[in-house]
């Protein structure tokens, strides 16, 4: 008796599933990498906007037309984390103060600015590929992300 079975064998089905899993893994990795890169670019753009607005405010303060926006960071733990020395005056900016500056940022991202030294800080920090956390605009703009990316 001759038996002609048509259809997909179990081996072919297992091979097809393994190939699909490999392809989906590659796609997911590429997607998360793109998302992390976009987040870093968004944070860098926000920091550049804050830096530009801070320059304007610093100029107005110099001519006594305005005062600095934000709350001066006095907490030694935060100062140590951000590597802020005593001669620097760094002001933390909340969402309302950022809006007052004319900068609209989404999410709960926290920033700080040193008006005199023209430096902007991202208080959450971003990890580089070696696992070091960076907080300043000058450092973040030059980073290559690791797998963990945004802190």
Backbone as JSON Lines, residues from 0, in Angstrom:
{"i":0,"aa":"X","n":[0.83,-1.16,0.0],"ca":[0.0,0.0,0.0],"c":[0.89,1.24,0.0]}
{"i":1,"aa":"X","n":[0.61,2.09,-0.93],"ca":[1.4,3.29,-1.14],"c":[0.74,4.46,-0.39]}
{"i":2,"aa":"X","n":[1.55,5.13,0.41],"ca":[1.01,6.24,1.2],"c":[1.7,7.53,0.75]}
{"i":3,"aa":"X","n":[0.93,8.41,0.17],"ca":[1.44,9.72,-0.24],"c":[0.96,10.76,0.76]}
{"i":4,"aa":"X","n":[1.89,11.14,1.62],"ca":[1.53,12.17,2.6],"c":[1.99,13.52,2.06]}
{"i":5,"aa":"X","n":[1.07,14.43,2.05],"ca":[1.4,15.77,1.6],"c":[1.38,16.7,2.8]}
{"i":6,"aa":"X","n":[2.18,17.75,2.72],"ca":[2.22,18.73,3.8],"c":[3.64,18.95,4.28]}
{"i":7,"aa":"X","n":[3.75,19.68,5.36],"ca":[5.04,20.06,5.91],"c":[5.44,19.02,6.96]}
{"i":8,"aa":"X","n":[6.65,18.56,6.85],"ca":[7.13,17.6,7.84],"c":[7.51,18.34,9.12]}
{"i":9,"aa":"X","n":[7.64,17.61,10.18],"ca":[7.97,18.18,11.47],"c":[9.36,18.85,11.44]}
{"i":10,"aa":"X","n":[10.32,18.25,10.75],"ca":[11.67,18.8,10.65],"c":[11.64,20.15,9.93]}
{"i":11,"aa":"X","n":[10.91,20.22,8.84],"ca":[10.82,21.47,8.08],"c":[10.15,22.55,8.92]}
{"i":12,"aa":"X","n":[9.15,22.18,9.7],"ca":[8.46,23.13,10.56],"c":[9.39,23.68,11.64]}
{"i":13,"aa":"X","n":[10.18,22.81,12.27],"ca":[11.13,23.24,13.3],"c":[12.19,24.16,12.7]}
{"i":14,"aa":"X","n":[12.72,23.83,11.54],"ca":[13.72,24.68,10.87],"c":[13.13,26.04,10.55]}
{"i":15,"aa":"X","n":[11.9,26.07,10.08],"ca":[11.25,27.34,9.74],"c":[11.07,28.19,10.99]}
{"i":16,"aa":"X","n":[10.69,27.59,12.11],"ca":[10.51,28.33,13.35],"c":[11.85,28.89,13.84]}
{"i":17,"aa":"X","n":[12.9,28.11,13.76],"ca":[14.24,28.59,14.18],"c":[14.69,29.76,13.33]}
{"i":18,"aa":"X","n":[14.5,29.69,12.04],"ca":[14.88,30.79,11.15],"c":[14.07,32.03,11.48]}
{"i":19,"aa":"X","n":[12.78,31.88,11.74],"ca":[11.94,33.03,12.08],"c":[12.38,33.66,13.41]}
{"i":20,"aa":"X","n":[12.77,32.84,14.38],"ca":[13.26,33.37,15.65],"c":[14.55,34.16,15.48]}
{"i":21,"aa":"X","n":[15.44,33.66,14.66],"ca":[16.7,34.36,14.39],"c":[16.43,35.7,13.72]}
{"i":22,"aa":"X","n":[15.57,35.71,12.74],"ca":[15.25,36.96,12.03],"c":[14.57,37.96,12.96]}
{"i":23,"aa":"X","n":[13.64,37.48,13.79],"ca":[12.96,38.4,14.71],"c":[13.93,38.95,15.75]}
{"i":24,"aa":"X","n":[14.89,38.15,16.2],"ca":[15.9,38.63,17.14],"c":[16.73,39.75,16.56]}
{"i":25,"aa":"X","n":[17.12,39.59,15.31],"ca":[17.9,40.64,14.63],"c":[17.09,41.91,14.5]}
{"i":26,"aa":"X","n":[15.83,41.79,14.13],"ca":[14.97,42.96,13.95],"c":[14.74,43.67,15.27]}
{"i":27,"aa":"X","n":[14.51,42.92,16.34],"ca":[14.29,43.54,17.66],"c":[15.54,44.27,18.12]}
{"i":28,"aa":"X","n":[16.71,43.67,17.94],"ca":[17.96,44.33,18.34],"c":[18.15,45.63,17.56]}
{"i":29,"aa":"X","n":[17.9,45.6,16.28],"ca":[18.06,46.81,15.46],"c":[17.06,47.88,15.88]}
{"i":30,"aa":"X","n":[15.86,47.46,16.21],"ca":[14.83,48.42,16.63],"c":[15.16,49.09,17.94]}
{"i":31,"aa":"X","n":[15.61,48.31,18.93],"ca":[15.95,48.91,20.22],"c":[17.17,49.82,20.1]}
{"i":32,"aa":"X","n":[18.11,49.45,19.26],"ca":[19.28,50.3,19.03],"c":[18.87,51.64,18.43]}
{"i":33,"aa":"X","n":[17.94,51.6,17.5],"ca":[17.44,52.83,16.87],"c":[16.7,53.7,17.88]}
{"i":34,"aa":"X","n":[15.92,53.08,18.74],"ca":[15.18,53.82,19.76],"c":[16.14,54.5,20.74]}
{"i":35,"aa":"X","n":[17.16,53.79,21.18],"ca":[18.14,54.36,22.11],"c":[18.89,55.53,21.47]}
{"i":36,"aa":"X","n":[19.23,55.37,20.22],"ca":[19.92,56.43,19.5],"c":[19.02,57.67,19.38]}
{"i":37,"aa":"X","n":[17.75,57.44,19.1],"ca":[16.8,58.55,18.98],"c":[16.63,59.27,20.32]}
{"i":38,"aa":"X","n":[16.6,58.52,21.42],"ca":[16.49,59.13,22.74],"c":[17.71,60.0,23.04]}
{"i":39,"aa":"X","n":[18.89,59.48,22.72],"ca":[20.1,60.25,22.96],"c":[20.1,61.53,22.12]}
{"i":40,"aa":"X","n":[19.68,61.42,20.87],"ca":[19.61,62.61,20.01],"c":[18.6,63.62,20.54]}
{"i":41,"aa":"X","n":[17.49,63.14,21.06],"ca":[16.47,64.02,21.64],"c":[17.02,64.75,22.86]}
{"i":42,"aa":"X","n":[17.7,64.03,23.73],"ca":[18.29,64.64,24.92],"c":[19.36,65.66,24.53]}
{"i":43,"aa":"X","n":[20.18,65.32,23.56],"ca":[21.23,66.25,23.1],"c":[20.6,67.51,22.5]}
{"i":44,"aa":"X","n":[19.54,67.36,21.73],"ca":[18.85,68.51,21.15],"c":[18.26,69.39,22.24]}
{"i":45,"aa":"X","n":[17.61,68.77,23.23],"ca":[17.07,69.54,24.35],"c":[18.17,70.31,25.07]}
{"i":46,"aa":"X","n":[19.31,69.66,25.27],"ca":[20.42,70.31,25.97],"c":[20.97,71.48,25.16]}
{"i":47,"aa":"X","n":[21.02,71.34,23.85],"ca":[21.48,72.45,23.0],"c":[20.52,73.63,23.06]}
{"i":48,"aa":"X","n":[19.22,73.33,23.08],"ca":[18.23,74.4,23.23],"c":[18.36,75.1,24.57]}
{"i":49,"aa":"X","n":[18.54,74.31,25.63],"ca":[18.71,74.9,26.96],"c":[19.97,75.75,27.0]}
{"i":50,"aa":"X","n":[21.04,75.28,26.38],"ca":[22.29,76.02,26.35],"c":[22.11,77.37,25.65]}
{"i":51,"aa":"X","n":[21.41,77.38,24.55],"ca":[21.17,78.63,23.81],"c":[20.34,79.6,24.64]}
{"i":52,"aa":"X","n":[19.29,79.1,25.28],"ca":[18.45,79.96,26.12],"c":[19.23,80.45,27.34]}
{"i":53,"aa":"X","n":[20.09,79.58,27.9],"ca":[20.89,79.97,29.07],"c":[21.86,81.09,28.72]}
{"i":54,"aa":"X","n":[22.41,81.05,27.52],"ca":[23.31,82.14,27.08],"c":[22.56,83.47,27.05]}
{"i":55,"aa":"X","n":[21.35,83.44,26.54],"ca":[20.54,84.65,26.48],"c":[20.25,85.17,27.89]}
{"i":56,"aa":"X","n":[19.88,84.27,28.78],"ca":[19.58,84.66,30.16],"c":[20.84,85.2,30.84]}
{"i":57,"aa":"X","n":[21.98,84.56,30.64],"ca":[23.24,85.03,31.24],"c":[23.58,86.44,30.76]}
{"i":58,"aa":"X","n":[23.34,86.7,29.48],"ca":[23.58,88.06,28.96],"c":[22.66,89.07,29.63]}
{"i":59,"aa":"X","n":[21.4,88.71,29.81],"ca":[20.45,89.62,30.46],"c":[20.81,89.84,31.92]}
{"i":60,"aa":"X","n":[21.28,88.81,32.6],"ca":[21.7,88.94,34.0],"c":[22.9,89.87,34.09]}
{"i":61,"aa":"X","n":[23.81,89.74,33.14],"ca":[25.0,90.6,33.13],"c":[24.62,92.07,33.04]}
{"i":62,"aa":"X","n":[23.55,92.38,32.32],"ca":[23.08,93.77,32.18],"c":[21.96,94.08,33.16]}
{"i":63,"aa":"X","n":[21.79,93.21,34.15],"ca":[20.8,93.37,35.22],"c":[19.38,93.52,34.69]}
{"i":64,"aa":"X","n":[19.08,92.82,33.62],"ca":[17.74,92.84,33.05],"c":[16.92,91.62,33.46]}
{"i":65,"aa":"X","n":[17.56,90.64,34.08],"ca":[16.88,89.41,34.48],"c":[17.68,88.74,35.59]}
{"i":66,"aa":"X","n":[17.14,87.64,36.09],"ca":[17.87,86.83,37.07],"c":[17.89,85.39,36.57]}
{"i":67,"aa":"X","n":[18.8,84.61,37.13],"ca":[18.93,83.22,36.7],"c":[17.66,82.44,36.99]}
{"i":68,"aa":"X","n":[17.31,81.54,36.1],"ca":[16.14,80.68,36.27],"c":[16.61,79.34,36.83]}
{"i":69,"aa":"X","n":[15.89,78.83,37.79],"ca":[16.22,77.52,38.37],"c":[16.57,77.63,39.83]}
{"i":70,"aa":"X","n":[16.8,76.49,40.45],"ca":[17.18,76.42,41.85],"c":[18.65,76.02,41.92]}
{"i":71,"aa":"X","n":[19.43,76.82,42.63],"ca":[20.85,76.53,42.76],"c":[21.03,75.18,43.46]}
{"i":72,"aa":"X","n":[21.88,74.34,42.89],"ca":[22.13,73.02,43.47],"c":[23.08,73.17,44.64]}
{"i":73,"aa":"X","n":[22.58,72.83,45.83],"ca":[23.38,72.9,47.06],"c":[23.71,71.51,47.58]}
{"i":74,"aa":"X","n":[22.97,70.5,47.16],"ca":[23.14,69.13,47.64],"c":[24.51,68.6,47.24]}
{"i":75,"aa":"X","n":[25.32,68.27,48.23],"ca":[26.69,67.8,47.97],"c":[26.72,66.48,47.21]}
{"i":76,"aa":"X","n":[25.72,65.63,47.44],"ca":[25.67,64.34,46.75],"c":[25.47,64.56,45.25]}
{"i":77,"aa":"X","n":[24.57,65.45,44.89],"ca":[24.34,65.76,43.47],"c":[25.56,66.44,42.88]}
{"i":78,"aa":"X","n":[26.15,67.37,43.61],"ca":[27.36,68.06,43.14],"c":[28.47,67.06,42.87]}
{"i":79,"aa":"X","n":[28.63,66.1,43.76],"ca":[29.67,65.09,43.6],"c":[29.38,64.21,42.38]}
{"i":80,"aa":"X","n":[28.14,63.81,42.22],"ca":[27.75,62.96,41.09],"c":[28.02,63.66,39.76]}
{"i":81,"aa":"X","n":[27.72,64.96,39.71],"ca":[27.9,65.73,38.48],"c":[29.3,66.31,38.34]}
{"i":82,"aa":"X","n":[30.15,66.11,39.35],"ca":[31.5,66.64,39.36],"c":[31.5,68.17,39.31]}
{"i":83,"aa":"X","n":[30.66,68.76,40.16],"ca":[30.53,70.22,40.23],"c":[31.4,70.71,41.37]}
{"i":84,"aa":"X","n":[32.33,71.59,41.05],"ca":[33.2,72.15,42.07],"c":[32.53,73.35,42.74]}
{"i":85,"aa":"X","n":[33.08,73.79,43.86],"ca":[32.46,74.87,44.64],"c":[32.41,76.2,43.9]}
{"i":86,"aa":"X","n":[33.36,76.43,42.99],"ca":[33.35,77.72,42.29],"c":[32.27,77.8,41.2]}
{"i":87,"aa":"X","n":[31.66,76.66,40.89],"ca":[30.6,76.65,39.88],"c":[29.24,76.86,40.54]}
{"i":88,"aa":"X","n":[28.4,77.61,39.86],"ca":[27.02,77.8,40.31],"c":[26.12,77.13,39.28]}
{"i":89,"aa":"X","n":[25.55,75.98,39.67],"ca":[24.72,75.21,38.75],"c":[23.29,75.25,39.26]}
{"i":90,"aa":"X","n":[22.36,75.51,38.33],"ca":[20.95,75.65,38.66],"c":[20.16,74.5,38.05]}
{"i":91,"aa":"X","n":[19.39,73.82,38.9],"ca":[18.52,72.74,38.42],"c":[17.24,73.35,37.85]}
{"i":92,"aa":"X","n":[16.79,72.78,36.74],"ca":[15.61,73.3,36.05],"c":[14.5,72.25,36.06]}
{"i":93,"aa":"X","n":[13.33,72.64,36.55],"ca":[12.19,71.74,36.47],"c":[11.38,72.05,35.2]}
{"i":94,"aa":"X","n":[10.32,71.31,34.96],"ca":[9.54,71.47,33.73],"c":[9.0,72.9,33.59]}
{"i":95,"aa":"X","n":[8.51,73.45,34.68],"ca":[7.95,74.8,34.65],"c":[9.02,75.84,34.3]}
{"i":96,"aa":"X","n":[10.19,75.68,34.85],"ca":[11.29,76.63,34.58],"c":[11.8,76.48,33.15]}
{"i":97,"aa":"X","n":[11.83,75.25,32.65],"ca":[12.2,75.04,31.25],"c":[11.2,75.73,30.33]}
{"i":98,"aa":"X","n":[9.92,75.61,30.66],"ca":[8.88,76.27,29.88],"c":[9.04,77.79,29.94]}
{"i":99,"aa":"X","n":[9.4,78.28,31.12],"ca":[9.65,79.72,31.29],"c":[10.8,80.19,30.4]}
{"i":100,"aa":"X","n":[11.79,79.31,30.22],"ca":[12.93,79.62,29.35],"c":[12.54,79.56,27.88]}
{"i":101,"aa":"X","n":[11.41,78.92,27.59],"ca":[10.99,78.75,26.21],"c":[11.39,77.41,25.63]}
{"i":102,"aa":"X","n":[11.7,76.45,26.5],"ca":[12.09,75.11,26.05],"c":[11.03,74.12,26.52]}
{"i":103,"aa":"X","n":[10.47,73.39,25.57],"ca":[9.47,72.38,25.92],"c":[10.09,71.0,25.76]}
{"i":104,"aa":"X","n":[10.16,70.27,26.87],"ca":[10.68,68.91,26.85],"c":[9.6,67.97,27.34]}
{"i":105,"aa":"X","n":[9.58,66.78,26.79],"ca":[8.58,65.8,27.21],"c":[9.19,64.85,28.22]}
{"i":106,"aa":"X","n":[8.35,64.2,28.97],"ca":[8.83,63.23,29.95],"c":[9.29,63.9,31.22]}
{"i":107,"aa":"X","n":[9.92,63.11,32.08],"ca":[10.38,63.62,33.37],"c":[11.89,63.84,33.37]}
{"i":108,"aa":"X","n":[12.43,64.22,32.23],"ca":[13.87,64.47,32.13],"c":[14.24,65.69,32.97]}
{"i":109,"aa":"X","n":[15.34,65.58,33.68],"ca":[15.81,66.66,34.54],"c":[17.11,67.21,34.0]}
{"i":110,"aa":"X","n":[17.2,68.53,33.97],"ca":[18.38,69.2,33.46],"c":[18.86,70.23,34.47]}
{"i":111,"aa":"X","n":[20.12,70.63,34.32],"ca":[20.7,71.7,35.12],"c":[21.61,72.5,34.2]}
{"i":112,"aa":"X","n":[21.86,73.74,34.59],"ca":[22.69,74.6,33.74],"c":[23.66,75.41,34.6]}
{"i":113,"aa":"X","n":[24.87,75.56,34.08],"ca":[25.88,76.44,34.66],"c":[25.95,77.65,33.73]}
{"i":114,"aa":"X","n":[25.28,78.72,34.12],"ca":[25.17,79.9,33.26],"c":[26.53,80.53,32.96]}
{"i":115,"aa":"X","n":[27.42,80.53,33.92],"ca":[28.7,81.21,33.75],"c":[29.67,80.43,32.87]}
{"i":116,"aa":"X","n":[29.61,79.1,32.93],"ca":[30.53,78.28,32.16],"c":[29.88,77.66,30.93]}
{"i":117,"aa":"X","n":[28.64,78.03,30.67],"ca":[27.96,77.6,29.44],"c":[27.88,76.07,29.32]}
{"i":118,"aa":"X","n":[27.59,75.39,30.44],"ca":[27.49,73.93,30.42],"c":[26.09,73.51,30.87]}
{"i":119,"aa":"X","n":[25.58,72.48,30.2],"ca":[24.26,71.94,30.53],"c":[24.46,70.51,31.0]}
{"i":120,"aa":"X","n":[23.69,70.12,32.01],"ca":[23.77,68.79,32.59],"c":[22.45,68.06,32.41]}
{"i":121,"aa":"X","n":[22.54,66.77,32.09],"ca":[21.38,65.87,32.09],"c":[21.49,65.06,33.36]}
{"i":122,"aa":"X","n":[20.6,65.29,34.33],"ca":[20.78,64.75,35.67],"c":[20.64,63.24,35.77]}
{"i":123,"aa":"X","n":[19.97,62.62,34.83],"ca":[19.86,61.16,34.85],"c":[21.11,60.5,34.3]}
{"i":124,"aa":"X","n":[21.79,61.17,33.4],"ca":[23.0,60.63,32.81],"c":[22.75,59.61,31.71]}
{"i":125,"aa":"X","n":[23.76,59.41,30.89],"ca":[23.7,58.44,29.8],"c":[24.96,57.57,29.89]}
{"i":126,"aa":"X","n":[24.77,56.25,29.8],"ca":[25.89,55.32,29.86],"c":[26.55,55.2,28.49]}
{"i":127,"aa":"X","n":[27.88,55.13,28.51],"ca":[28.6,54.87,27.27],"c":[28.8,53.36,27.12]}
{"i":128,"aa":"X","n":[29.5,52.96,26.07],"ca":[29.66,51.53,25.8],"c":[30.52,50.83,26.85]}
{"i":129,"aa":"X","n":[31.29,51.6,27.64],"ca":[32.12,51.02,28.69],"c":[31.42,51.01,30.05]}
{"i":130,"aa":"X","n":[30.2,51.53,30.1],"ca":[29.44,51.54,31.34],"c":[29.63,52.8,32.18]}
{"i":131,"aa":"X","n":[30.4,53.77,31.7],"ca":[30.58,55.03,32.42],"c":[29.38,55.93,32.17]}
{"i":132,"aa":"X","n":[28.96,56.66,33.2],"ca":[27.8,57.55,33.06],"c":[28.3,58.97,32.82]}
{"i":133,"aa":"X","n":[27.7,59.62,31.83],"ca":[28.07,60.99,31.47],"c":[26.86,61.91,31.67]}
{"i":134,"aa":"X","n":[27.15,63.13,32.15],"ca":[26.08,64.05,32.49],"c":[26.11,65.35,31.69]}
{"i":135,"aa":"X","n":[27.26,65.78,31.19],"ca":[27.36,67.09,30.55],"c":[27.1,67.01,29.05]}
{"i":136,"aa":"X","n":[26.66,68.11,28.49],"ca":[26.39,68.18,27.06],"c":[27.64,67.87,26.25]}
{"i":137,"aa":"X","n":[28.78,68.41,26.69],"ca":[30.01,68.18,25.94],"c":[30.39,66.71,25.9]}
{"i":138,"aa":"X","n":[30.08,65.96,26.95],"ca":[30.38,64.52,26.96],"c":[29.33,63.72,26.2]}
{"i":139,"aa":"X","n":[28.06,64.03,26.42],"ca":[26.95,63.26,25.84],"c":[26.93,63.36,24.32]}
{"i":140,"aa":"X","n":[27.26,64.52,23.8],"ca":[27.19,64.7,22.35],"c":[28.21,63.86,21.59]}
{"i":141,"aa":"X","n":[29.22,63.33,22.3],"ca":[30.27,62.54,21.65],"c":[30.17,61.04,21.96]}
{"i":142,"aa":"X","n":[29.09,60.61,22.59],"ca":[29.01,59.23,23.06],"c":[28.62,58.22,21.99]}
{"i":143,"aa":"X","n":[29.11,56.99,22.19],"ca":[28.6,55.82,21.5],"c":[27.87,55.01,22.56]}
{"i":144,"aa":"X","n":[26.6,54.7,22.33],"ca":[25.8,54.01,23.33],"c":[26.2,52.55,23.46]}
{"i":145,"aa":"X","n":[26.01,52.03,24.69],"ca":[26.15,50.59,24.87],"c":[24.77,49.96,24.77]}
{"i":146,"aa":"X","n":[24.66,48.68,25.11],"ca":[23.39,48.01,25.01],"c":[22.36,48.57,25.99]}
{"i":147,"aa":"X","n":[22.82,49.13,27.13],"ca":[21.9,49.64,28.12],"c":[21.46,51.06,27.79]}
{"i":148,"aa":"X","n":[22.32,51.85,27.19],"ca":[21.96,53.16,26.69],"c":[21.53,54.16,27.74]}
{"i":149,"aa":"X","n":[20.36,54.71,27.57],"ca":[19.86,55.78,28.41],"c":[19.65,55.26,29.82]}
{"i":150,"aa":"X","n":[20.12,56.01,30.78],"ca":[20.05,55.63,32.18],"c":[18.65,55.86,32.7]}
